[in-house]
């Protein structure tokens, strides 16, 4: 009970501080701005491809020889091949917005990766300042139906296998998205410090998700405390190495657009915030698993002391570390695969690749997150062993255990 009081004395003020942080930093919505028409910052509408006919690319004027007239280059050769090929003229009908029902045509070249077909649902970009014939253009395919179906299959699988725990996990996931969309993102856009916002938001997500999924118990509180300590370590290491490696966080078109629209946003702080939020999900998995393992070991052998529980739990944790770190590295490598292919094509050395800011960001993100994961295993295991080993079976639990078979053979009551 003394250890539980110590944990409560730490977590209750922490939860109160998170609540105060949410109230103080609550943004009340993202700030408005004039659309630039660049990248994601465009007006879009739903549309449908109503007709597709094949036409000569030369007649459609879709391609031609470069102004220099040089057809020996790759660009010139490709232009000649396109001019001699067959293009498609697609008629698209706008299905939403003020211009609902309006149609326009678009030429699809044969070498384009996205080919349109009749009846296809698409997303079109709208530029009001352009000439009327050029105001609309196809920007993407409408994927809402397959994405919604996949999400439904995922939800059904989670509920069927996880039952009530699965339902709680889905509720926690929905709340996490709400915190992200209604607090973290708008607060950063309003000019709040990205690191502070990420710490408050990630802490709120952690408290809600863990207690909602696993119940209000000493076991869950230990997992929360282990996660909190590991997040603190990740924040410190991330801050030190982002500053030391001079990472700006502004490495691609999307981050450049954000910086252009909101120059006051600290992009390096945004990078650190992303590291903290990205590490949280895997940290929850590790800390909950380690805490449960120690609790089950104590349940199997109540006489095992703190050191025995820690040694047994850490052996389980080593296997967990090996699999989780490998998973984290491969996840980041998979996300950056196109970039790695470009470096491979350029035949760049490993040192050159690692030194580029785009790759260095991923290396720092991966290694800092992995260090936090590795540290969470001994920290959480030690906390869990300390708490659960303090539960010594007394007279009353012993009597309950001996009387349990007479009540239906349920065995000794499990401690939480």
N, C-alpha and C positions, 0 to 999 in steps of 0.2 A: 504493500500500500504506500510505503514511503517513496519508492521509485515511481509509482504511478502518479503520486502527487508532484514529484519533480517534473515529470513529463508534462503534466497538466499545467504546471506553473510556467513552462516554456511555451507550450502551444496555444494556451488561451490568450495571453497577451499578443502572441504572433498573429492569431486569427483576428483579434481586435484591430491590430495595426493594418492588416490587409484590408479589413472593412473600411477603416478610415481612409486608406489610400484610394480605394475604389470611389468613395464619396468625393474626396478632394480632387482627384484627377478625372472624374467622369466628364467626358467631352460634350455630350449632348448632340452628337452628330458630326459628320465630317464637314469641314469648311467648303463653301462653294467656290468654284473657279470657272473661268471661261475655258471651254474645251479647245485644245490645240489641234485636234484632228490627227494626232500622231499616235501610233501604236494603239494601246488600250484606251487612250483618251479620245475616243471618237463616239459620236452618236451612232447607235446601231438599231436596226429593226429586223423583224422576222420576215422572211420571204420564201417563195416557192418557185422552182424552175418549172415553167409551164411548157416550154418547147425547146428542142435542141435539133439543129440541122447542121450538116457538114458543108463547109464552104472552103474554097481555095484560100490559103493564107495570103497569097499575093493579091487576090481580089479584095480580101478583107483589110489589107494594109496592116496586118498584125506584126510583120517583121520585114526586115530588109537589110541590105549591105550597109555596114558602118559608113559614116560620112567620109572617112579617110579612103574608102574604096579598097582597103586591104582585106582580102579574104583568106590570107595565109594564116592568120592568127586563129586561136580557138574561138574567139568571139565572132570573127568574121565568118568562119566556116559554119558555126552554129546558126548564124543569121541566114546564110544562104540555104541551109537545109530546112529551116523553118519556112522560108519563103516558098520553097518548092513542095512543102507538105500540105496536109489537109487539116484545117482548123475547125472549130465548132462555134456556131453562133447560138448562144443561149438567150432565151427570153425569160426574164425573171419578173414575177409579180410581188409587189410589196404587200405584206399581210398585216402590218401594224403601223401605228403612228398616224400623223395627219395625212399622209399620202397613201393611205390604204387603198389598194386596187390599182395603183399606178404601175406601169410596166416599163422596163428598160432592157436593152440588149447588152450582152458582154461577149467578147471574143475569147475563146479558150484555145491557147496554142497547144500543139501536140506534145511538147516537152514539159508542160506544166504537171506538177505532181498531183494537183487536185483537178480531176476531170468531172464535169457536171453531167447529170443525166436527168431526163424528164421525170417530174414528180418529186425531185429531191428537195428537202427542206434546208434552207441556207440562212446565214446571217449576213446582212448587207450593211455597209458603212454609209453614213449620210453626211455630206459636206454642203451646207446651205450656201456657202459663198462661191461654189463652183458653178460653171454654166449648167443650165437645166439638164442637158443631155448627159452630163458627167457627174451629177450630184450623188448618184448611187453606184456602188460597186460591191461585188461579192467579196467578203473578207474571211468567211469561215463557213463550215458546215454546222447545221443545227444538230447537236448531239444530245439534246435533253432527254429524249425517249430512251435510248440505250443506257445513258448514265443513270436515269431514274430506275430503270429495271434492274440494273446491276446493284444499285443501292438497296432496292427492295429484297433481292436475293440475299445480300449480305445481312440485312436486318433479320430476315427469316432464319437464316443459318445460326445467327448469334442467339436468337430466342429459343430455337429448337434445342440447341446443345446446352446453352447456359441457363435456360429457364428463367427464374426470377432474377438471378444474378445477371443474366444476359440482358434482360429488360432494363435493369438498373444501369448497366454499362452503356446501353444506347441512350438513356436519359442523360447520363454524364457526358457522353459524346456531344449531344445536342447542346448542353449547357456550355461545354468548352467552345463550340463554334460561336455561340452567342457572346461569350466573353471576348473572343477574338474579334468578332465583327462589330460589336457594339461598344467595346471599351478599348482594346489594345490598338486597333488600326486607327479609329478616329482620334484617339488621344495623341498618338504620334503625329498625325496630320495637323492637329491643333497646335503643335509646337512643344508638347511636353517632352521631357527627356526620355528617349527610347528605352534606355536601360532601366530607369525607374518604373516606367510603364510595364515593361516586360516582366520585371521582378514581381510587381503587384499582381499583374494579370496571371502569370504562371503560378504564383502562390495560391490565388483564388481557384484556379483550375485544379491544382493539386489537392487542395482541401476538399473541394466539392466532389471531385471524381473518386478519390480514395475512400472518403467516409460514406459516400452514396453507394459505391460498389461493394465495399467490404464491411460496412457497419461501424458504429461508434464503439470501439473497443480498444483495449491496450495494444493488441496486435496491430491494428491499423495505425494507432498513434505512433508506434515505434517506426513503422514504414514511413509515415509522414516526416518524422524527425530525421530519419536517415536520408530521405529525399531532399529535405531542406539543407542539411549539411553539405550534401554533394552538389546541390545547385549553387551554394555559396562558393564552394571551391571552383566550380566551372566559371562562375562570374569573375572571380579574382584572376584565374589563369587566362581567361579570354581577354580581359581588359589589359593585362600585362603584355601578352604576346601580340594582340592586335596593334597596340601602340608601338611595341618594339619593332615589329615587322613593317610598320608604316602602311597598314592596310586601310584604304580609304572607304571601302564598301561600295564604291561607284565604279563598277567594272563592266556593265553591259547596257544595252539600250533601255531596259526597264528602270534600272537604278538611275541612269542618266536622266530619264524623263521625270522621275520622282524628284530628283535634285533640281531640275529645271522648273518644275511647278511649285515646289516648296523648298526654296534655298535654305531656309532656317533649320531644316531637319539635319541632325547629326548622322551622317551616313555610316560612320564607323560605329557609332552607338547602335544604329539599326542592325548592323552586322552582328554585334554582340548580343543584342536582343534576340535575333534569330537563332543564335547558338543556344541560348538558354531555353527558349521555347522548344526548339528541336530536340534537345536532350531530355526534356521533361518526360515524354512518353516512354522512352526506353528506361529511364531511371525508375519510374513507377513500377515497371515490370520487374526490375532487378530487386528493388527494396521489398516489394510485397512477397516475391518468391522466397527471398532469404528469410524474412520474418516468419512466413508460414512454415518453412523447413525447420527452423529452430523450435517453433511451437510444437510441431509434430514429433520432433525428436524428444522433446520433454514429455509429450503425451505418451510416447512409447516407453520411455524410461524416466519416471519422475525423480529417481534418486540421482540422476546425472547432474553434476555440479556445473558451475559457470564455465570453467575451462574445458570440460568435456563437451559441453554444448557448443562452445565456440569452435573447437577443433573439428567437430563433426560438421557443423554448419559451414565452415570455411572450405572444407573439402568439396561440399556441394557447390559452393560459390565459385571455386576455381573452374569447374566445368561450365558454369554459367558465364563467367568472364570470357572464356575462350570463344564460346558461340556468339555472345552478344557483340563483342568487339569486332569479330569477323563480319557479322551481319551489318554493323554500322558502317564499316569501311566499304563493303561491297555496295551498300545502298547509295553512298555518296559517289562511288566510282560509276555506278550505273546511271546516276543522274547526270554525270559529267562525261558520259561516253562519247557524244559527238565532239566535244572539245578535245578529248584525248585522241580521237581519230585524226583531228586536224593537226595536232602536234606530231602524230606518227607519220602523216603524209609529208609534213615538212622535215622529217628526219631530225627532229630536235633532240638534244641530249636530255637525259633525266634531270640534270642540274638546271638546264635552261627552262624545262617545263615546270619544275618545282618552284623556280624563282619568279615566274610570271604571276602577277597579282591574282588573276582569275583562278589559277590552280592553288596558289598559296592560301587563298581564302578557304578553299575546301580542305586543304591539309590542316590548317589551324582549327577549322570547325570539327574535323574528324578527330584529331588528336586530343583537343581540349575536352570534347565530349566523351571520348574513350577513357581519358584519365579520371574524369568524374565518375564514370561507370565503374571502373576498377576500384576506386576509393570507396564507392558506396557499399561494396560487398563486405569488407572487414568492419566498416563503421556500423552498418545496419545489423550485421551478425553479432557484434559485440553488444550493442544496445539490446537486441532481442534476448540474447543469452543472459544479460544482467537482469532484465525485467522478469523473464519467465523462471529463472532459477530461484528468484525470491519467493515463488509460490511453493512453499513446502507443504506437503500433505499433512494436515492435522487430524485431530480425532474425528471432527465432524465429517470431512470428506471421506475418511476411511470408513466410517459407519455407512455413509451413503453408497460407497462402492460395494460394501458387503451386502447391503440390502437391495442393490440394483437388480440382481437376477430374479428376486421374488416379484419385481415389478415388471417383468417381461424380458429380462436378460439383456438390457441395453448397455450394461457395462458402466464403467466409471464416467461420470459427467465430465465433458470437455471444458477446459478452462479457456476463457477468452482473454 
